[in-house]
Amino acid sequence: MCLAIPMRIQSVEGLTASCEAKGVTRDVSLFMLRDEAPVAGDYVMVSLGNAIQKVSEADARLAWELFDQILAEIGP
């Protein structure tokens, strides 16, 4: 089973995007979305360093709310 994390694209250079989520920045491959041409400001679901799907800001926020609830339940 894989888990995808929503991240906001900060910048794009070729098929690599600098993405941010919860204060963490990562370089992410856009190869799988090359036909959709994501741009800075878009939200993408990231799995294993690859953007696999564009999502709306509302969907990204909802996913993070759910992740935060799960993390609060399982504790540190």
mmCIF file of the N, C-alpha and C atoms, coordinates in Angstrom:
data_MODEL
# 
_entry.id   MODEL 
# 
loop_
_atom_site.group_PDB 
_atom_site.id 
_atom_site.type_symbol 
_atom_site.label_atom_id 
_atom_site.label_alt_id 
_atom_site.label_comp_id 
_atom_site.label_asym_id 
_atom_site.label_entity_id 
_atom_site.label_seq_id 
_atom_site.pdbx_PDB_ins_code 
_atom_site.Cartn_x 
_atom_site.Cartn_y 
_atom_site.Cartn_z 
_atom_site.occupancy 
_atom_site.B_iso_or_equiv 
_atom_site.pdbx_formal_charge 
_atom_site.auth_seq_id 
_atom_site.auth_comp_id 
_atom_site.auth_asym_id 
_atom_site.auth_atom_id 
_atom_site.pdbx_PDB_model_num 
ATOM 1   N N  . MET A 1 1  ? 0.843  -1.177 0.000   1.00 0.00 ? 1  MET A N  1 
ATOM 2   C CA . MET A 1 1  ? 0.000  0.000  0.000   1.00 0.00 ? 1  MET A CA 1 
ATOM 3   C C  . MET A 1 1  ? 0.887  1.238  0.000   1.00 0.00 ? 1  MET A C  1 
ATOM 4   N N  . CYS A 1 2  ? 0.526  2.211  -0.795  1.00 0.00 ? 2  CYS A N  1 
ATOM 5   C CA . CYS A 1 2  ? 1.267  3.466  -0.858  1.00 0.00 ? 2  CYS A CA 1 
ATOM 6   C C  . CYS A 1 2  ? 0.386  4.602  -0.371  1.00 0.00 ? 2  CYS A C  1 
ATOM 7   N N  . LEU A 1 3  ? 1.026  5.617  0.152   1.00 0.00 ? 3  LEU A N  1 
ATOM 8   C CA . LEU A 1 3  ? 0.322  6.793  0.636   1.00 0.00 ? 3  LEU A CA 1 
ATOM 9   C C  . LEU A 1 3  ? 0.786  7.994  -0.162  1.00 0.00 ? 3  LEU A C  1 
ATOM 10  N N  . ALA A 1 4  ? -0.148 8.783  -0.650  1.00 0.00 ? 4  ALA A N  1 
ATOM 11  C CA . ALA A 1 4  ? 0.187  10.008 -1.380  1.00 0.00 ? 4  ALA A CA 1 
ATOM 12  C C  . ALA A 1 4  ? -0.114 11.198 -0.471  1.00 0.00 ? 4  ALA A C  1 
ATOM 13  N N  . ILE A 1 5  ? 0.766  12.177 -0.508  1.00 0.00 ? 5  ILE A N  1 
ATOM 14  C CA . ILE A 1 5  ? 0.671  13.368 0.334   1.00 0.00 ? 5  ILE A CA 1 
ATOM 15  C C  . ILE A 1 5  ? 0.402  14.576 -0.553  1.00 0.00 ? 5  ILE A C  1 
ATOM 16  N N  . PRO A 1 6  ? -0.568 15.410 -0.201  1.00 0.00 ? 6  PRO A N  1 
ATOM 17  C CA . PRO A 1 6  ? -0.790 16.619 -0.988  1.00 0.00 ? 6  PRO A CA 1 
ATOM 18  C C  . PRO A 1 6  ? 0.300  17.651 -0.730  1.00 0.00 ? 6  PRO A C  1 
ATOM 19  N N  . MET A 1 7  ? 0.813  18.238 -1.808  1.00 0.00 ? 7  MET A N  1 
ATOM 20  C CA . MET A 1 7  ? 1.844  19.264 -1.696  1.00 0.00 ? 7  MET A CA 1 
ATOM 21  C C  . MET A 1 7  ? 1.539  20.386 -2.680  1.00 0.00 ? 7  MET A C  1 
ATOM 22  N N  . ARG A 1 8  ? 1.972  21.602 -2.329  1.00 0.00 ? 8  ARG A N  1 
ATOM 23  C CA . ARG A 1 8  ? 1.778  22.766 -3.194  1.00 0.00 ? 8  ARG A CA 1 
ATOM 24  C C  . ARG A 1 8  ? 3.064  23.016 -3.975  1.00 0.00 ? 8  ARG A C  1 
ATOM 25  N N  . ILE A 1 9  ? 2.939  23.188 -5.280  1.00 0.00 ? 9  ILE A N  1 
ATOM 26  C CA . ILE A 1 9  ? 4.097  23.459 -6.125  1.00 0.00 ? 9  ILE A CA 1 
ATOM 27  C C  . ILE A 1 9  ? 4.531  24.907 -5.920  1.00 0.00 ? 9  ILE A C  1 
ATOM 28  N N  . GLN A 1 10 ? 5.811  25.092 -5.600  1.00 0.00 ? 10 GLN A N  1 
ATOM 29  C CA . GLN A 1 10 ? 6.362  26.436 -5.430  1.00 0.00 ? 10 GLN A CA 1 
ATOM 30  C C  . GLN A 1 10 ? 7.040  26.928 -6.698  1.00 0.00 ? 10 GLN A C  1 
ATOM 31  N N  . SER A 1 11 ? 7.706  26.016 -7.401  1.00 0.00 ? 11 SER A N  1 
ATOM 32  C CA . SER A 1 11 ? 8.361  26.381 -8.657  1.00 0.00 ? 11 SER A CA 1 
ATOM 33  C C  . SER A 1 11 ? 8.534  25.124 -9.500  1.00 0.00 ? 11 SER A C  1 
ATOM 34  N N  . VAL A 1 12 ? 8.661  25.351 -10.811 1.00 0.00 ? 12 VAL A N  1 
ATOM 35  C CA . VAL A 1 12 ? 8.823  24.242 -11.753 1.00 0.00 ? 12 VAL A CA 1 
ATOM 36  C C  . VAL A 1 12 ? 10.024 24.533 -12.636 1.00 0.00 ? 12 VAL A C  1 
ATOM 37  N N  . GLU A 1 13 ? 10.859 23.515 -12.796 1.00 0.00 ? 13 GLU A N  1 
ATOM 38  C CA . GLU A 1 13 ? 11.990 23.597 -13.722 1.00 0.00 ? 13 GLU A CA 1 
ATOM 39  C C  . GLU A 1 13 ? 12.020 22.297 -14.512 1.00 0.00 ? 13 GLU A C  1 
ATOM 40  N N  . GLY A 1 14 ? 11.582 22.376 -15.754 1.00 0.00 ? 14 GLY A N  1 
ATOM 41  C CA . GLY A 1 14 ? 11.501 21.163 -16.564 1.00 0.00 ? 14 GLY A CA 1 
ATOM 42  C C  . GLY A 1 14 ? 10.456 20.216 -16.007 1.00 0.00 ? 14 GLY A C  1 
ATOM 43  N N  . LEU A 1 15 ? 10.862 18.994 -15.704 1.00 0.00 ? 15 LEU A N  1 
ATOM 44  C CA . LEU A 1 15 ? 9.947  18.005 -15.137 1.00 0.00 ? 15 LEU A CA 1 
ATOM 45  C C  . LEU A 1 15 ? 10.165 17.806 -13.646 1.00 0.00 ? 15 LEU A C  1 
ATOM 46  N N  . THR A 1 16 ? 10.745 18.821 -12.994 1.00 0.00 ? 16 THR A N  1 
ATOM 47  C CA . THR A 1 16 ? 10.964 18.776 -11.556 1.00 0.00 ? 16 THR A CA 1 
ATOM 48  C C  . THR A 1 16 ? 10.314 19.989 -10.911 1.00 0.00 ? 16 THR A C  1 
ATOM 49  N N  . ALA A 1 17 ? 9.606  19.746 -9.817  1.00 0.00 ? 17 ALA A N  1 
ATOM 50  C CA . ALA A 1 17 ? 8.959  20.833 -9.093  1.00 0.00 ? 17 ALA A CA 1 
ATOM 51  C C  . ALA A 1 17 ? 9.469  20.871 -7.666  1.00 0.00 ? 17 ALA A C  1 
ATOM 52  N N  . SER A 1 18 ? 9.634  22.065 -7.152  1.00 0.00 ? 18 SER A N  1 
ATOM 53  C CA . SER A 1 18 ? 9.894  22.249 -5.729  1.00 0.00 ? 18 SER A CA 1 
ATOM 54  C C  . SER A 1 18 ? 8.526  22.367 -5.073  1.00 0.00 ? 18 SER A C  1 
ATOM 55  N N  . CYS A 1 19 ? 8.219  21.439 -4.162  1.00 0.00 ? 19 CYS A N  1 
ATOM 56  C CA . CYS A 1 19 ? 6.897  21.388 -3.541  1.00 0.00 ? 19 CYS A CA 1 
ATOM 57  C C  . CYS A 1 19 ? 7.026  21.540 -2.027  1.00 0.00 ? 19 CYS A C  1 
ATOM 58  N N  . GLU A 1 20 ? 5.944  22.061 -1.417  1.00 0.00 ? 20 GLU A N  1 
ATOM 59  C CA . GLU A 1 20 ? 5.942  22.297 0.028   1.00 0.00 ? 20 GLU A CA 1 
ATOM 60  C C  . GLU A 1 20 ? 4.667  21.768 0.645   1.00 0.00 ? 20 GLU A C  1 
ATOM 61  N N  . ALA A 1 21 ? 4.811  21.186 1.844   1.00 0.00 ? 21 ALA A N  1 
ATOM 62  C CA . ALA A 1 21 ? 3.670  20.766 2.657   1.00 0.00 ? 21 ALA A CA 1 
ATOM 63  C C  . ALA A 1 21 ? 4.090  20.821 4.120   1.00 0.00 ? 21 ALA A C  1 
ATOM 64  N N  . LYS A 1 22 ? 3.308  21.513 4.920   1.00 0.00 ? 22 LYS A N  1 
ATOM 65  C CA . LYS A 1 22 ? 3.551  21.577 6.374   1.00 0.00 ? 22 LYS A CA 1 
ATOM 66  C C  . LYS A 1 22 ? 4.971  22.040 6.701   1.00 0.00 ? 22 LYS A C  1 
ATOM 67  N N  . GLY A 1 23 ? 5.520  22.951 5.893   1.00 0.00 ? 23 GLY A N  1 
ATOM 68  C CA . GLY A 1 23 ? 6.849  23.491 6.150   1.00 0.00 ? 23 GLY A CA 1 
ATOM 69  C C  . GLY A 1 23 ? 7.992  22.654 5.617   1.00 0.00 ? 23 GLY A C  1 
ATOM 70  N N  . VAL A 1 24 ? 7.691  21.540 4.991   1.00 0.00 ? 24 VAL A N  1 
ATOM 71  C CA . VAL A 1 24 ? 8.710  20.653 4.428   1.00 0.00 ? 24 VAL A CA 1 
ATOM 72  C C  . VAL A 1 24 ? 8.739  20.850 2.912   1.00 0.00 ? 24 VAL A C  1 
ATOM 73  N N  . THR A 1 25 ? 9.931  21.039 2.355   1.00 0.00 ? 25 THR A N  1 
ATOM 74  C CA . THR A 1 25 ? 10.092 21.231 0.917   1.00 0.00 ? 25 THR A CA 1 
ATOM 75  C C  . THR A 1 25 ? 10.796 20.021 0.315   1.00 0.00 ? 25 THR A C  1 
ATOM 76  N N  . ARG A 1 26 ? 10.304 19.578 -0.828  1.00 0.00 ? 26 ARG A N  1 
ATOM 77  C CA . ARG A 1 26 ? 10.900 18.445 -1.531  1.00 0.00 ? 26 ARG A CA 1 
ATOM 78  C C  . ARG A 1 26 ? 10.910 18.724 -3.030  1.00 0.00 ? 26 ARG A C  1 
ATOM 79  N N  . ASP A 1 27 ? 11.910 18.178 -3.723  1.00 0.00 ? 27 ASP A N  1 
ATOM 80  C CA . ASP A 1 27 ? 11.910 18.173 -5.178  1.00 0.00 ? 27 ASP A CA 1 
ATOM 81  C C  . ASP A 1 27 ? 11.115 16.949 -5.618  1.00 0.00 ? 27 ASP A C  1 
ATOM 82  N N  . VAL A 1 28 ? 10.189 17.166 -6.543  1.00 0.00 ? 28 VAL A N  1 
ATOM 83  C CA . VAL A 1 28 ? 9.246  16.130 -6.955  1.00 0.00 ? 28 VAL A CA 1 
ATOM 84  C C  . VAL A 1 28 ? 9.268  16.005 -8.472  1.00 0.00 ? 28 VAL A C  1 
ATOM 85  N N  . SER A 1 29 ? 9.250  14.782 -8.967  1.00 0.00 ? 29 SER A N  1 
ATOM 86  C CA . SER A 1 29 ? 9.199  14.542 -10.407 1.00 0.00 ? 29 SER A CA 1 
ATOM 87  C C  . SER A 1 29 ? 7.785  14.795 -10.928 1.00 0.00 ? 29 SER A C  1 
ATOM 88  N N  . LEU A 1 30 ? 7.696  15.525 -12.034 1.00 0.00 ? 30 LEU A N  1 
ATOM 89  C CA . LEU A 1 30 ? 6.422  15.774 -12.702 1.00 0.00 ? 30 LEU A CA 1 
ATOM 90  C C  . LEU A 1 30 ? 6.249  14.892 -13.932 1.00 0.00 ? 30 LEU A C  1 
ATOM 91  N N  . PHE A 1 31 ? 7.121  13.920 -14.109 1.00 0.00 ? 31 PHE A N  1 
ATOM 92  C CA . PHE A 1 31 ? 7.115  13.085 -15.304 1.00 0.00 ? 31 PHE A CA 1 
ATOM 93  C C  . PHE A 1 31 ? 5.741  12.470 -15.572 1.00 0.00 ? 31 PHE A C  1 
ATOM 94  N N  . MET A 1 32 ? 5.070  11.991 -14.531 1.00 0.00 ? 32 MET A N  1 
ATOM 95  C CA . MET A 1 32 ? 3.781  11.335 -14.712 1.00 0.00 ? 32 MET A CA 1 
ATOM 96  C C  . MET A 1 32 ? 2.666  12.320 -15.071 1.00 0.00 ? 32 MET A C  1 
ATOM 97  N N  . LEU A 1 33 ? 2.902  13.614 -14.879 1.00 0.00 ? 33 LEU A N  1 
ATOM 98  C CA . LEU A 1 33 ? 1.899  14.637 -15.182 1.00 0.00 ? 33 LEU A CA 1 
ATOM 99  C C  . LEU A 1 33 ? 2.327  15.524 -16.344 1.00 0.00 ? 33 LEU A C  1 
ATOM 100 N N  . ARG A 1 34 ? 3.279  15.065 -17.135 1.00 0.00 ? 34 ARG A N  1 
ATOM 101 C CA . ARG A 1 34 ? 3.835  15.914 -18.192 1.00 0.00 ? 34 ARG A CA 1 
ATOM 102 C C  . ARG A 1 34 ? 2.781  16.388 -19.191 1.00 0.00 ? 34 ARG A C  1 
ATOM 103 N N  . ASP A 1 35 ? 1.673  15.659 -19.342 1.00 0.00 ? 35 ASP A N  1 
ATOM 104 C CA . ASP A 1 35 ? 0.609  16.084 -20.261 1.00 0.00 ? 35 ASP A CA 1 
ATOM 105 C C  . ASP A 1 35 ? -0.311 17.134 -19.639 1.00 0.00 ? 35 ASP A C  1 
ATOM 106 N N  . GLU A 1 36 ? -0.265 17.275 -18.292 1.00 0.00 ? 36 GLU A N  1 
ATOM 107 C CA . GLU A 1 36 ? -1.134 18.225 -17.603 1.00 0.00 ? 36 GLU A CA 1 
ATOM 108 C C  . GLU A 1 36 ? -0.426 19.541 -17.295 1.00 0.00 ? 36 GLU A C  1 
ATOM 109 N N  . ALA A 1 37 ? 0.869  19.597 -17.411 1.00 0.00 ? 37 ALA A N  1 
ATOM 110 C CA . ALA A 1 37 ? 1.682  20.796 -17.197 1.00 0.00 ? 37 ALA A CA 1 
ATOM 111 C C  . ALA A 1 37 ? 1.332  21.557 -15.916 1.00 0.00 ? 37 ALA A C  1 
ATOM 112 N N  . PRO A 1 38 ? 1.592  20.966 -14.740 1.00 0.00 ? 38 PRO A N  1 
ATOM 113 C CA . PRO A 1 38 ? 1.350  21.692 -13.494 1.00 0.00 ? 38 PRO A CA 1 
ATOM 114 C C  . PRO A 1 38 ? 2.237  22.935 -13.415 1.00 0.00 ? 38 PRO A C  1 
ATOM 115 N N  . VAL A 1 39 ? 1.752  23.948 -12.732 1.00 0.00 ? 39 VAL A N  1 
ATOM 116 C CA . VAL A 1 39 ? 2.481  25.209 -12.579 1.00 0.00 ? 39 VAL A CA 1 
ATOM 117 C C  . VAL A 1 39 ? 2.544  25.580 -11.095 1.00 0.00 ? 39 VAL A C  1 
ATOM 118 N N  . ALA A 1 40 ? 3.384  26.564 -10.783 1.00 0.00 ? 40 ALA A N  1 
ATOM 119 C CA . ALA A 1 40 ? 3.495  27.051 -9.410  1.00 0.00 ? 40 ALA A CA 1 
ATOM 120 C C  . ALA A 1 40 ? 2.113  27.440 -8.902  1.00 0.00 ? 40 ALA A C  1 
ATOM 121 N N  . GLY A 1 41 ? 1.817  27.016 -7.684  1.00 0.00 ? 41 GLY A N  1 
ATOM 122 C CA . GLY A 1 41 ? 0.520  27.293 -7.085  1.00 0.00 ? 41 GLY A CA 1 
ATOM 123 C C  . GLY A 1 41 ? -0.438 26.119 -7.150  1.00 0.00 ? 41 GLY A C  1 
ATOM 124 N N  . ASP A 1 42 ? -0.197 25.179 -8.076  1.00 0.00 ? 42 ASP A N  1 
ATOM 125 C CA . ASP A 1 42 ? -1.036 23.981 -8.167  1.00 0.00 ? 42 ASP A CA 1 
ATOM 126 C C  . ASP A 1 42 ? -0.746 23.055 -6.996  1.00 0.00 ? 42 ASP A C  1 
ATOM 127 N N  . TYR A 1 43 ? -1.717 22.215 -6.681  1.00 0.00 ? 43 TYR A N  1 
ATOM 128 C CA . TYR A 1 43 ? -1.550 21.183 -5.660  1.00 0.00 ? 43 TYR A CA 1 
ATOM 129 C C  . TYR A 1 43 ? -1.483 19.836 -6.356  1.00 0.00 ? 43 TYR A C  1 
ATOM 130 N N  . VAL A 1 44 ? -0.587 18.987 -5.885  1.00 0.00 ? 44 VAL A N  1 
ATOM 131 C CA . VAL A 1 44 ? -0.425 17.648 -6.453  1.00 0.00 ? 44 VAL A CA 1 
ATOM 132 C C  . VAL A 1 44 ? -0.332 16.633 -5.321  1.00 0.00 ? 44 VAL A C  1 
ATOM 133 N N  . MET A 1 45 ? -0.746 15.419 -5.622  1.00 0.00 ? 45 MET A N  1 
ATOM 134 C CA . MET A 1 45 ? -0.561 14.312 -4.698  1.00 0.00 ? 45 MET A CA 1 
ATOM 135 C C  . MET A 1 45 ? 0.795  13.693 -5.020  1.00 0.00 ? 45 MET A C  1 
ATOM 136 N N  . VAL A 1 46 ? 1.622  13.518 -3.999  1.00 0.00 ? 46 VAL A N  1 
ATOM 137 C CA . VAL A 1 46 ? 2.992  13.035 -4.181  1.00 0.00 ? 46 VAL A CA 1 
ATOM 138 C C  . VAL A 1 46 ? 3.159  11.682 -3.507  1.00 0.00 ? 46 VAL A C  1 
ATOM 139 N N  . SER A 1 47 ? 3.660  10.724 -4.258  1.00 0.00 ? 47 SER A N  1 
ATOM 140 C CA . SER A 1 47 ? 3.946  9.392  -3.740  1.00 0.00 ? 47 SER A CA 1 
ATOM 141 C C  . SER A 1 47 ? 5.331  8.978  -4.216  1.00 0.00 ? 47 SER A C  1 
ATOM 142 N N  . LEU A 1 48 ? 6.182  8.623  -3.272  1.00 0.00 ? 48 LEU A N  1 
ATOM 143 C CA . LEU A 1 48 ? 7.533  8.151  -3.584  1.00 0.00 ? 48 LEU A CA 1 
ATOM 144 C C  . LEU A 1 48 ? 8.300  9.122  -4.477  1.00 0.00 ? 48 LEU A C  1 
ATOM 145 N N  . GLY A 1 49 ? 8.123  10.429 -4.230  1.00 0.00 ? 49 GLY A N  1 
ATOM 146 C CA . GLY A 1 49 ? 8.862  11.441 -4.974  1.00 0.00 ? 49 GLY A CA 1 
ATOM 147 C C  . GLY A 1 49 ? 8.303  11.799 -6.324  1.00 0.00 ? 49 GLY A C  1 
ATOM 148 N N  . ASN A 1 50 ? 7.114  11.263 -6.651  1.00 0.00 ? 50 ASN A N  1 
ATOM 149 C CA . ASN A 1 50 ? 6.477  11.519 -7.937  1.00 0.00 ? 50 ASN A CA 1 
ATOM 150 C C  . ASN A 1 50 ? 5.114  12.165 -7.746  1.00 0.00 ? 50 ASN A C  1 
ATOM 151 N N  . ALA A 1 51 ? 4.850  13.239 -8.479  1.00 0.00 ? 51 ALA A N  1 
ATOM 152 C CA . ALA A 1 51 ? 3.511  13.807 -8.503  1.00 0.00 ? 51 ALA A CA 1 
ATOM 153 C C  . ALA A 1 51 ? 2.658  12.874 -9.349  1.00 0.00 ? 51 ALA A C  1 
ATOM 154 N N  . ILE A 1 52 ? 1.556  12.374 -8.769  1.00 0.00 ? 52 ILE A N  1 
ATOM 155 C CA . ILE A 1 52 ? 0.758  11.381 -9.484  1.00 0.00 ? 52 ILE A CA 1 
ATOM 156 C C  . ILE A 1 52 ? -0.600 11.917 -9.921  1.00 0.00 ? 52 ILE A C  1 
ATOM 157 N N  . GLN A 1 53 ? -1.003 13.078 -9.350  1.00 0.00 ? 53 GLN A N  1 
ATOM 158 C CA . GLN A 1 53 ? -2.317 13.613 -9.692  1.00 0.00 ? 53 GLN A CA 1 
ATOM 159 C C  . GLN A 1 53 ? -2.414 15.059 -9.230  1.00 0.00 ? 53 GLN A C  1 
ATOM 160 N N  . LYS A 1 54 ? -3.021 15.919 -10.053 1.00 0.00 ? 54 LYS A N  1 
ATOM 161 C CA . LYS A 1 54 ? -3.339 17.272 -9.618  1.00 0.00 ? 54 LYS A CA 1 
ATOM 162 C C  . LYS A 1 54 ? -4.626 17.214 -8.800  1.00 0.00 ? 54 LYS A C  1 
ATOM 163 N N  . VAL A 1 55 ? -4.694 18.040 -7.744  1.00 0.00 ? 55 VAL A N  1 
ATOM 164 C CA . VAL A 1 55 ? -5.902 18.112 -6.916  1.00 0.00 ? 55 VAL A CA 1 
ATOM 165 C C  . VAL A 1 55 ? -6.215 19.574 -6.636  1.00 0.00 ? 55 VAL A C  1 
ATOM 166 N N  . SER A 1 56 ? -7.430 19.830 -6.230  1.00 0.00 ? 56 SER A N  1 
ATOM 167 C CA . SER A 1 56 ? -7.821 21.190 -5.878  1.00 0.00 ? 56 SER A CA 1 
ATOM 168 C C  . SER A 1 56 ? -7.243 21.545 -4.505  1.00 0.00 ? 56 SER A C  1 
ATOM 169 N N  . GLU A 1 57 ? -7.168 22.839 -4.232  1.00 0.00 ? 57 GLU A N  1 
ATOM 170 C CA . GLU A 1 57 ? -6.701 23.287 -2.923  1.00 0.00 ? 57 GLU A CA 1 
ATOM 171 C C  . GLU A 1 57 ? -7.618 22.744 -1.825  1.00 0.00 ? 57 GLU A C  1 
ATOM 172 N N  . ALA A 1 58 ? -8.912 22.734 -2.083  1.00 0.00 ? 58 ALA A N  1 
ATOM 173 C CA . ALA A 1 58 ? -9.870 22.229 -1.085  1.00 0.00 ? 58 ALA A CA 1 
ATOM 174 C C  . ALA A 1 58 ? -9.615 20.751 -0.782  1.00 0.00 ? 58 ALA A C  1 
ATOM 175 N N  . ASP A 1 59 ? -9.358 19.947 -1.813  1.00 0.00 ? 59 ASP A N  1 
ATOM 176 C CA . ASP A 1 59 ? -9.078 18.526 -1.595  1.00 0.00 ? 59 ASP A CA 1 
ATOM 177 C C  . ASP A 1 59 ? -7.762 18.330 -0.840  1.00 0.00 ? 59 ASP A C  1 
ATOM 178 N N  . ALA A 1 60 ? -6.770 19.150 -1.147  1.00 0.00 ? 60 ALA A N  1 
ATOM 179 C CA . ALA A 1 60 ? -5.488 19.054 -0.439  1.00 0.00 ? 60 ALA A CA 1 
ATOM 180 C C  . ALA A 1 60 ? -5.684 19.396 1.040   1.00 0.00 ? 60 ALA A C  1 
ATOM 181 N N  . ARG A 1 61 ? -6.425 20.451 1.326   1.00 0.00 ? 61 ARG A N  1 
ATOM 182 C CA . ARG A 1 61 ? -6.681 20.837 2.721   1.00 0.00 ? 61 ARG A CA 1 
ATOM 183 C C  . ARG A 1 61 ? -7.460 19.756 3.464   1.00 0.00 ? 61 ARG A C  1 
ATOM 184 N N  . LEU A 1 62 ? -8.449 19.180 2.807   1.00 0.00 ? 62 LEU A N  1 
ATOM 185 C CA . LEU A 1 62 ? -9.233 18.109 3.427   1.00 0.00 ? 62 LEU A CA 1 
ATOM 186 C C  . LEU A 1 62 ? -8.341 16.908 3.755   1.00 0.00 ? 62 LEU A C  1 
ATOM 187 N N  . ALA A 1 63 ? -7.473 16.540 2.831   1.00 0.00 ? 63 ALA A N  1 
ATOM 188 C CA . ALA A 1 63 ? -6.556 15.419 3.082   1.00 0.00 ? 63 ALA A CA 1 
ATOM 189 C C  . ALA A 1 63 ? -5.684 15.706 4.293   1.00 0.00 ? 63 ALA A C  1 
ATOM 190 N N  . TRP A 1 64 ? -5.143 16.927 4.403   1.00 0.00 ? 64 TRP A N  1 
ATOM 191 C CA . TRP A 1 64 ? -4.297 17.261 5.543   1.00 0.00 ? 64 TRP A CA 1 
ATOM 192 C C  . TRP A 1 64 ? -5.082 17.278 6.844   1.00 0.00 ? 64 TRP A C  1 
ATOM 193 N N  . GLU A 1 65 ? -6.343 17.713 6.802   1.00 0.00 ? 65 GLU A N  1 
ATOM 194 C CA . GLU A 1 65 ? -7.180 17.661 8.004   1.00 0.00 ? 65 GLU A CA 1 
ATOM 195 C C  . GLU A 1 65 ? -7.349 16.222 8.469   1.00 0.00 ? 65 GLU A C  1 
ATOM 196 N N  . LEU A 1 66 ? -7.588 15.317 7.522   1.00 0.00 ? 66 LEU A N  1 
ATOM 197 C CA . LEU A 1 66 ? -7.732 13.903 7.877   1.00 0.00 ? 66 LEU A CA 1 
ATOM 198 C C  . LEU A 1 66 ? -6.427 13.322 8.412   1.00 0.00 ? 66 LEU A C  1 
ATOM 199 N N  . PHE A 1 67 ? -5.302 13.639 7.779   1.00 0.00 ? 67 PHE A N  1 
ATOM 200 C CA . PHE A 1 67 ? -4.005 13.163 8.269   1.00 0.00 ? 67 PHE A CA 1 
ATOM 201 C C  . PHE A 1 67 ? -3.737 13.686 9.676   1.00 0.00 ? 67 PHE A C  1 
ATOM 202 N N  . ASP A 1 68 ? -4.057 14.962 9.924   1.00 0.00 ? 68 ASP A N  1 
ATOM 203 C CA . ASP A 1 68 ? -3.857 15.540 11.256  1.00 0.00 ? 68 ASP A CA 1 
ATOM 204 C C  . ASP A 1 68 ? -4.706 14.821 12.302  1.00 0.00 ? 68 ASP A C  1 
ATOM 205 N N  . GLN A 1 69 ? -5.954 14.468 11.953  1.00 0.00 ? 69 GLN A N  1 
ATOM 206 C CA . GLN A 1 69 ? -6.818 13.735 12.877  1.00 0.00 ? 69 GLN A CA 1 
ATOM 207 C C  . GLN A 1 69 ? -6.238 12.362 13.184  1.00 0.00 ? 69 GLN A C  1 
ATOM 208 N N  . ILE A 1 70 ? -5.755 11.687 12.166  1.00 0.00 ? 70 ILE A N  1 
ATOM 209 C CA . ILE A 1 70 ? -5.166 10.355 12.360  1.00 0.00 ? 70 ILE A CA 1 
ATOM 210 C C  . ILE A 1 70 ? -3.940 10.460 13.268  1.00 0.00 ? 70 ILE A C  1 
ATOM 211 N N  . LEU A 1 71 ? -3.078 11.420 12.984  1.00 0.00 ? 71 LEU A N  1 
ATOM 212 C CA . LEU A 1 71 ? -1.870 11.581 13.795  1.00 0.00 ? 71 LEU A CA 1 
ATOM 213 C C  . LEU A 1 71 ? -2.201 11.943 15.237  1.00 0.00 ? 71 LEU A C  1 
ATOM 214 N N  . ALA A 1 72 ? -3.238 12.726 15.455  1.00 0.00 ? 72 ALA A N  1 
ATOM 215 C CA . ALA A 1 72 ? -3.645 13.077 16.817  1.00 0.00 ? 72 ALA A CA 1 
ATOM 216 C C  . ALA A 1 72 ? -4.145 11.841 17.577  1.00 0.00 ? 72 ALA A C  1 
ATOM 217 N N  . GLU A 1 73 ? -4.779 10.940 16.867  1.00 0.00 ? 73 GLU A N  1 
ATOM 218 C CA . GLU A 1 73 ? -5.304 9.723  17.502  1.00 0.00 ? 73 GLU A CA 1 
ATOM 219 C C  . GLU A 1 73 ? -4.201 8.738  17.873  1.00 0.00 ? 73 GLU A C  1 
ATOM 220 N N  . ILE A 1 74 ? -3.185 8.616  17.034  1.00 0.00 ? 74 ILE A N  1 
ATOM 221 C CA . ILE A 1 74 ? -2.140 7.622  17.325  1.00 0.00 ? 74 ILE A CA 1 
ATOM 222 C C  . ILE A 1 74 ? -1.065 8.189  18.248  1.00 0.00 ? 74 ILE A C  1 
ATOM 223 N N  . GLY A 1 75 ? -1.028 9.516  18.403  1.00 0.00 ? 75 GLY A N  1 
ATOM 224 C CA . GLY A 1 75 ? -0.073 10.129 19.329  1.00 0.00 ? 75 GLY A CA 1 
ATOM 225 C C  . GLY A 1 75 ? 1.351  10.131 18.811  1.00 0.00 ? 75 GLY A C  1 
ATOM 226 N N  . PRO A 1 76 ? 2.262  10.626 19.637  1.00 0.00 ? 76 PRO A N  1 
ATOM 227 C CA . PRO A 1 76 ? 3.676  10.752 19.222  1.00 0.00 ? 76 PRO A CA 1 
ATOM 228 C C  . PRO A 1 76 ? 4.409  9.433  19.106  1.00 0.00 ? 76 PRO A C  1 
# 
